[in-house]
Amino acid sequence: MEARSEWDGLVAVSRCSSFLFERAYMDYHQSRFEDVSLLFRNAKGHLRGILPANLRRAERMVESHGGLTYGGLVLHPEATALEVGEMLAQAAVFYATECGAERWVYKPLPYIYHAYPADDALYWLFRQGAKLTSRAISSAILLDTPLPFSTLRGRKLQKASKSGIEVREHEPQALDEFWKILSEVLQTRHDTAPVHTITEMAYLMDAFPTRIRLATARATDGSLLAGSVIYINAPHVAHAQYIAANVQGRETGALDLLFHCLLGEYAGRCRYFDFGISTEQGGRMLNDGLLFQKEGLGGRAICYDTYELTIGRKNEI
């Protein structure tokens, strides 16, 4: 319990963090992952960093983190670059000797989630010979100076505004309705399913009521047209975890109105709005239509990277 409290305490003050690293979020699917997370202390016993990680034993591989969009070191504000190098070197040796791992997959937190510069680990990954194995493109908006909507998105916005569509910034009771639309869209358009089950998402929304919100757009008859599950990593980033609209919603521009309202809502609360990635297969396949839509709303590219490091009994920095 003490380690859990220390862990969450560092997440709260770190210069590079997300509420996804809180143990209550990480542990909701703990039965699926063998946790090998680490805490790093300096010579005085002060906590300087933590590392969310899991072991895929059969593949002799450690991931940071396989159950999250990203992972990597979460650093105390006073942690230095040399300390970060030592953390990575010690972690590599630990995973090789204690866990039998031969590979380490590392997914650093994108820079827009940094409260203060925190690219230390990228340098040391380079020094240890890590290879960039995946680069997914996401689209983000700088909320204090957003780009205008494209002409097409502007016309859709006007159409939606005139149609009487109502946007609700948080409607958790609509999760069942939204999940049906989301599941149908993902199945018919992408032959896939949501990463979370509806039971998991309901649990997470209940556990993080101020951080996970369901925004909706409804027609004048009250029917649901579109929605988005928003993760609020205040005060830095609001992230669209899921986005979906039914046929009527797409025809009426419901998502354009929804995001117009959300961008205004979060402008005073967060620095960035992140629409999420528009790629598959580790970034090697680009969904041009999805990217076109997000860029039409003012989003521009950031990257979600993945590195892989071969580890052994001794990893020099």
BAFI-67827 format. One line per field, with one value per residue (C-alpha): x, y, z; residue number from 1; residue in three letters. Coordinates in Angstrom, 3 decimals. Each point is the difference from the previous one (the first is absolute). Layout:
% residues N
X = [X ...]
Y = [Y ...]
Z = [Z ...]
num = [NUM ...]
residuo = [ALA ...]
This chain:
% residues 317
X = [0.000 2.871 1.643 -3.342 -0.336 3.556 -0.603 -3.146 1.678 2.762 -2.510 -1.708 3.154 2.043 1.258 -1.223 -3.175 -3.578 -2.768 0.247 3.071 -1.988 -0.243 -3.821 0.121 2.911 -1.445 -3.505 1.290 2.826 -1.128 1.093 3.533 2.907 1.045 3.725 -0.210 2.957 0.642 3.356 1.511 3.145 2.684 -2.067 -3.005 -2.011 -2.246 1.304 -1.872 -2.451 -0.416 -3.339 0.833 -1.203 1.721 -0.975 1.811 -0.507 1.489 2.780 -1.045 -0.761 -2.428 -0.443 -2.932 -1.979 -3.348 0.391 0.274 3.432 2.374 3.564 1.605 -2.068 2.494 0.231 0.447 3.499 1.211 3.033 0.969 2.825 -2.428 -2.347 2.840 0.753 -3.684 -0.186 3.264 -1.061 -3.427 1.534 2.268 -2.869 -2.312 2.725 1.204 -3.182 -2.642 1.933 -0.914 2.035 -1.963 -1.467 -2.794 -0.161 -2.818 0.925 -2.669 -0.497 1.457 -3.351 -0.640 3.142 -0.508 3.694 2.644 0.498 1.700 2.911 -0.861 0.073 3.678 0.903 -2.047 2.105 3.175 -1.051 -0.744 -3.806 -1.710 -3.118 -2.430 -3.311 -1.095 -3.723 -1.309 -2.535 -1.586 0.048 -1.206 1.762 -3.078 1.131 0.757 -2.102 -0.048 -3.416 -2.197 0.443 -2.611 -1.658 -0.092 -1.294 -2.913 -0.767 0.113 -2.456 -2.330 0.097 -0.510 -3.148 -1.444 -0.603 2.525 0.677 3.485 0.407 3.510 -0.476 -2.748 1.287 -3.444 0.202 2.904 -2.146 -1.430 3.402 1.683 -2.471 0.847 3.726 0.056 -1.953 2.259 3.201 -1.311 -1.378 2.718 3.117 -0.874 0.996 -1.512 0.592 3.144 -2.092 -3.140 -3.021 0.251 3.585 -0.876 -2.942 2.318 2.628 -2.533 -1.279 3.533 1.135 -3.151 1.914 2.595 -2.098 -3.063 -2.471 -0.941 -3.071 -1.896 -3.749 -2.655 -3.078 -1.932 2.562 1.660 3.757 1.902 3.622 2.278 3.537 1.576 2.409 2.964 0.973 3.659 -0.429 1.626 1.784 -2.049 -3.575 0.113 -2.774 0.262 -2.987 -1.907 -3.039 -3.100 -2.855 -1.136 -2.324 2.727 2.454 -2.552 -0.905 3.533 -0.631 3.674 1.037 -2.375 1.015 3.692 -0.631 -1.676 2.614 2.931 -1.594 -0.786 3.538 1.881 0.106 0.824 2.619 2.828 -0.551 -2.849 1.216 -2.257 1.998 1.772 -1.076 2.270 0.079 2.709 2.438 -0.414 0.649 -3.586 -1.535 -3.767 -0.078 -3.695 0.296 3.066 -1.793 -2.902 2.224 2.150 -3.184 -0.816 3.385 2.108 3.630 2.459 1.635 1.545 -0.573 3.285 1.106 3.609 1.488 3.170 1.923 0.952 2.453 1.823 1.839 -1.358 2.482 -1.072]
Y = [0.000 2.353 -0.650 0.631 3.329 0.986 -1.069 2.115 2.883 0.115 -0.266 3.109 2.162 -1.471 2.108 -2.653 -1.768 -1.050 -1.237 -3.296 -0.669 0.135 -3.460 0.066 0.319 -2.363 -2.706 -0.214 -2.634 -1.345 -3.604 0.267 1.179 -1.175 3.225 0.715 3.721 1.604 2.826 1.802 1.698 2.071 -0.595 1.861 -2.217 2.668 -1.196 1.412 -2.020 -2.812 -2.278 -1.638 -3.314 -3.538 -3.245 -2.183 -3.038 -2.326 2.612 0.921 3.616 2.914 2.716 3.484 -0.386 -2.619 0.984 3.736 2.311 1.008 -0.696 0.937 1.570 2.319 2.430 2.139 3.665 0.033 -3.209 0.750 -1.393 -2.020 -1.518 -0.919 -1.780 -1.981 -0.900 -1.418 -1.911 -1.527 -0.887 -1.753 -2.102 -0.810 -1.130 -2.142 -1.661 -0.176 -0.374 -1.798 2.656 0.502 2.918 3.174 1.840 3.621 2.415 3.512 2.479 2.497 3.420 1.770 -1.867 1.447 2.592 0.873 -1.175 -3.743 -1.635 -1.309 -3.645 0.450 0.920 -3.009 -2.339 1.210 -0.551 -3.570 -0.785 0.023 -0.098 1.921 -2.767 1.844 3.567 0.755 3.412 1.774 3.423 2.627 3.558 2.699 1.328 3.573 0.581 -2.543 -0.130 0.712 -2.791 -0.813 1.243 -3.421 -0.384 3.563 -0.783 -3.134 2.053 2.539 -2.772 -1.628 3.322 0.691 -3.463 0.386 -2.656 0.134 -0.616 -1.287 0.185 -2.899 -2.603 -3.187 -1.601 -0.091 -2.458 -2.947 2.041 1.300 -3.397 -1.489 2.701 -0.280 -3.778 0.051 2.659 -1.808 -3.342 1.178 2.514 -1.493 -3.633 0.494 0.670 2.504 -0.672 0.144 -1.987 2.038 -1.470 1.215 3.450 0.301 -0.952 2.540 2.791 -0.705 -0.156 3.202 2.166 3.252 -1.504 -2.187 1.620 -0.917 2.914 -0.493 1.631 -0.618 0.756 2.046 -3.227 -0.988 -2.783 -0.366 1.020 0.072 -0.042 -0.085 -1.418 2.673 -0.639 3.219 0.044 3.439 2.441 -1.184 -2.062 -0.960 -3.166 -1.515 -3.676 -1.035 1.885 -1.247 1.204 -1.899 0.587 2.860 1.529 -0.031 1.516 2.808 0.930 -1.005 -0.683 3.401 1.737 -2.324 0.801 3.699 0.052 -2.190 2.052 3.082 -1.824 -1.286 3.079 1.445 -3.310 -1.729 1.003 -2.594 -2.011 -3.316 -1.798 -3.235 -1.976 -0.479 -2.939 -3.773 -2.672 2.054 3.032 -1.779 0.398 3.493 0.533 2.991 0.719 0.016 2.241 2.343 0.356 0.776 2.458 1.667 0.714 1.671 -2.947 -0.323 -2.856 -1.367 -3.464 -2.956 -1.909 -3.466 -1.025 -3.442 -0.704 -3.256 -0.628 -2.286 -0.362 3.274 3.089 2.849 3.621]
Z = [0.000 0.826 -3.375 -1.734 1.796 -0.927 -3.599 -0.375 1.825 -2.599 -2.847 1.403 0.012 -2.861 -2.892 -2.452 1.022 -0.660 2.267 -1.922 2.159 3.233 1.516 -0.013 -3.791 -0.615 2.233 -1.468 -2.451 2.148 -0.519 -3.641 0.721 2.131 1.679 0.240 0.716 1.787 2.457 -0.029 3.052 0.404 2.617 2.586 -0.623 -1.804 -2.814 -3.299 -2.591 -0.665 -2.985 -0.915 -1.649 -0.619 -0.955 -2.931 1.315 -2.962 -2.329 2.439 -0.360 2.317 -1.078 1.423 -0.106 -1.979 1.505 -0.538 -2.989 1.218 2.872 0.740 3.043 2.168 1.511 3.098 -1.030 1.510 -1.680 -2.161 -3.378 1.562 2.495 -2.836 -1.807 3.134 0.430 -3.510 0.359 3.308 -1.370 -3.014 2.235 2.375 -2.786 -1.566 3.209 2.087 -2.712 -2.728 -2.558 -3.147 -1.456 1.466 -1.830 1.161 -0.926 1.197 0.961 -2.890 0.714 0.168 3.264 1.590 2.729 -0.381 -2.514 0.507 -2.987 2.120 -0.663 -3.775 0.156 2.108 -2.177 -2.930 2.007 0.820 -3.638 0.109 -3.402 -1.006 -0.966 -0.231 -0.667 0.022 -1.004 2.183 -0.419 2.734 0.420 2.007 1.742 0.660 -3.707 -1.952 -3.765 -1.558 -1.300 -3.672 -2.477 -0.121 3.781 0.270 -2.308 2.022 3.189 -1.386 -1.102 3.423 1.780 -2.015 0.498 3.721 1.064 3.725 1.377 3.538 1.403 2.420 -0.191 1.683 -0.039 -3.805 -0.065 -1.176 -2.894 -1.024 0.260 -2.481 -2.530 0.688 -0.287 -3.263 -1.538 0.988 -1.247 -3.345 -0.846 1.578 0.754 3.629 3.434 2.807 2.027 3.169 0.681 0.971 3.502 0.285 -1.274 2.390 2.858 -1.059 -0.428 3.487 1.432 -1.747 -0.291 -0.527 -2.361 -2.323 -1.539 -2.738 -2.234 -2.202 -2.842 -0.229 -2.605 0.839 0.653 2.622 -1.993 0.289 -3.122 1.102 2.994 1.282 3.147 1.240 2.285 1.791 1.006 1.593 -0.135 -3.129 -2.422 -0.792 -2.099 -2.132 0.924 -2.147 -2.721 -1.909 -1.847 -1.629 -3.579 0.958 2.139 -2.887 -2.354 2.376 1.092 3.615 0.749 -1.358 2.394 2.827 -0.357 -0.576 3.409 1.672 -1.257 1.491 3.234 0.535 -1.237 3.492 1.683 -2.154 -2.282 -2.724 -1.471 -1.415 -2.496 0.109 -2.699 -3.612 -0.744 0.276 -0.043 2.049 -2.224 -3.279 -1.159 -0.048 0.092 -2.328 0.537 3.779 -0.126 -2.432 2.425 2.999 -1.915 -1.215 3.640 0.480 1.175 -1.026 0.343 3.099 0.189 2.283 -0.145 1.060 0.566 0.456 1.948 0.101 3.613 1.743 3.285 -0.538 -1.740 -0.133 -0.146]
num = [1 2 3 4 5 6 7 8 9 10 11 12 13 14 15 16 17 18 19 20 21 22 23 24 25 26 27 28 29 30 31 32 33 34 35 36 37 38 39 40 41 42 43 44 45 46 47 48 49 50 51 52 53 54 55 56 57 58 59 60 61 62 63 64 65 66 67 68 69 70 71 72 73 74 75 76 77 78 79 80 81 82 83 84 85 86 87 88 89 90 91 92 93 94 95 96 97 98 99 100 101 102 103 104 105 106 107 108 109 110 111 112 113 114 115 116 117 118 119 120 121 122 123 124 125 126 127 128 129 130 131 132 133 134 135 136 137 138 139 140 141 142 143 144 145 146 147 148 149 150 151 152 153 154 155 156 157 158 159 160 161 162 163 164 165 166 167 168 169 170 171 172 173 174 175 176 177 178 179 180 181 182 183 184 185 186 187 188 189 190 191 192 193 194 195 196 197 198 199 200 201 202 203 204 205 206 207 208 209 210 211 212 213 214 215 216 217 218 219 220 221 222 223 224 225 226 227 228 229 230 231 232 233 234 235 236 237 238 239 240 241 242 243 244 245 246 247 248 249 250 251 252 253 254 255 256 257 258 259 260 261 262 263 264 265 266 267 268 269 270 271 272 273 274 275 276 277 278 279 280 281 282 283 284 285 286 287 288 289 290 291 292 293 294 295 296 297 298 299 300 301 302 303 304 305 306 307 308 309 310 311 312 313 314 315 316 317]
residuo = [MET GLU ALA ARG SER GLU TRP ASP GLY LEU VAL ALA VAL SER ARG CYS SER SER PHE LEU PHE GLU ARG ALA TYR MET ASP TYR HIS GLN SER ARG PHE GLU ASP VAL SER LEU LEU PHE ARG ASN ALA LYS GLY HIS LEU ARG GLY ILE LEU PRO ALA ASN LEU ARG ARG ALA GLU ARG MET VAL GLU SER HIS GLY GLY LEU THR TYR GLY GLY LEU VAL LEU HIS PRO GLU ALA THR ALA LEU GLU VAL GLY GLU MET LEU ALA GLN ALA ALA VAL PHE TYR ALA THR GLU CYS GLY ALA GLU ARG TRP VAL TYR LYS PRO LEU PRO TYR ILE TYR HIS ALA TYR PRO ALA ASP ASP ALA LEU TYR TRP LEU PHE ARG GLN GLY ALA LYS LEU THR SER ARG ALA ILE SER SER ALA ILE LEU LEU ASP THR PRO LEU PRO PHE SER THR LEU ARG GLY ARG LYS LEU GLN LYS ALA SER LYS SER GLY ILE GLU VAL ARG GLU HIS GLU PRO GLN ALA LEU ASP GLU PHE TRP LYS ILE LEU SER GLU VAL LEU GLN THR ARG HIS ASP THR ALA PRO VAL HIS THR ILE THR GLU MET ALA TYR LEU MET ASP ALA PHE PRO THR ARG ILE ARG LEU ALA THR ALA ARG ALA THR ASP GLY SER LEU LEU ALA GLY SER VAL ILE TYR ILE ASN ALA PRO HIS VAL ALA HIS ALA GLN TYR ILE ALA ALA ASN VAL GLN GLY ARG GLU THR GLY ALA LEU ASP LEU LEU PHE HIS CYS LEU LEU GLY GLU TYR ALA GLY ARG CYS ARG TYR PHE ASP PHE GLY ILE SER THR GLU GLN GLY GLY ARG MET LEU ASN ASP GLY LEU LEU PHE GLN LYS GLU GLY LEU GLY GLY ARG ALA ILE CYS TYR ASP THR TYR GLU LEU THR ILE GLY ARG LYS ASN GLU ILE]
